[in-house]
Amino acid sequence: MDFYDLDLCDGVLDALDDMNFTDTTPIQEHAIPPILEGRDLIGVAQTGTGKTAAYLLPVLSMLSEGDYPKDAINCIVMAPTRELAQQIDQAMQGFAYYLDDINSVAVYGGNDGIRYEQEKRGFDTGASIIIATPGRLISHMALGNIDLSHVSFFILDEADRMLDMGFSEDIMQIERELPKQRQTIMFSATMPDKIVELAKTILHDPVEVSLAVSKPADGIHQSAYICYEAQKLGIIKAMFRQRKPERVIIFAGSKLKVKDLAIALRREGFNVGAMHSDLTQQERDDVMFRFKSQKVNVLVATDIVARGIDIDDIQLVLNYDVPHDAEDYVHRIGRTARAGAEGMAVTLVSEKDQPRFRDIERFLEKSIDKNPIPEGLGEGPKYKSGKGRKDRGRRHGKRNRHGKRQHNADSPSAQEKPHKHKRGRGRKGGKTKKNEQKDA
């Protein structure tokens, strides 16, 4: 579907023209119309499917053309991490470029008092949209810095991650301060029971848009080492000796493992950066700058912190620990082989993680190649066959958990349609470039 087939305002369409965004992604095609209708919505979609635009574009259009109070906060967007909040704010700046009366403030912790005062001034000068992490927003609320009485849109991005990080009570505390008459939009990569319960609590008669978890790109060569925990570091050293590491992300299951692994690899002479929640915002920004500018070749990170990483030329994704489920596995390895390129994804599978890895293979409907343990590290454990746990991928079926109508967005790509005449003056016509939006 073409963005011009949607009822978006001219200012937003002009910005999309400038950004060469022409065709919608499936989640945008099915989520934008009900949001424009004023419906509450829950969207189930992975990172990288265009969900940021799926909620920002219709909300910006409604704020531009509707009768909403000026110099007041009309929209709150909640994000689990400061990196994602920054990324949403950057996308907002592009989409709202031609909307002079709409501006945003990103609100997140881990910075100094100067940033806090800048956020407060943003509230005082009438920011239309606040993009915030829960803890920081509650801090401003506790000090009476922010007026939420005019909020018309409440958006939760990556709601499953926010609950995983323990923000459930914070979200409910914020929700209680909002007007009852509002539109609530929730996006989540997965639909565990706790997300279903949250949706029942804060959404009213929602439309559900469910986008099935996609399989990894064909350009990713996936393999694994079946190993003991004590062999993992030796395997990584052997891999890096065989091929010099360049543009590598290593995902570890905890910040302690991130720290220990980064120290161990630095001792071996590798150029390594670490991303974990104990870093200040300035330290995180510095690590990301050095990695993006290729001053650091290897980035070791936790899943939570890595949600804001948006880099196209990753050559290798290495799972130091097996992800908790297939969705996280697809999300992690999807960092490589972007834009038609090729890449590698290697997973280190310890004995206790074998059931999780079998679940991932079952979801992918394929057996992932098993590499031999490098010479000198001894034998690894056998990969045990047999039944794994229930395939979590099944929860992404088409059945609507709320008993409400569901917009089917399971198609692998937006449908091609004949080129339509573009409305509005000064439109750029005849574009054929595909939409290449990304979100983290």
Helices and strands as residue ranges (DSSP letters): G 3-5, H 10-18, H 26-36, E 41-44, H 51-65, E 75-78, H 82-95, E 104-107, H 113-124, E 129-132, H 134-142, E 153-156, H 159-164, H 168-176, E 183-188, H 193-202, E 207-210, E 220-226, G 229-231, H 232-242, E 248-252, H 255-267, E 272-275, H 281-292, E 298-302, H 303-306, E 316-319, H 326-333, G 338-340, E 343-349, G 351-353, H 354-364, E 369-371, G 392-396, E 406-408
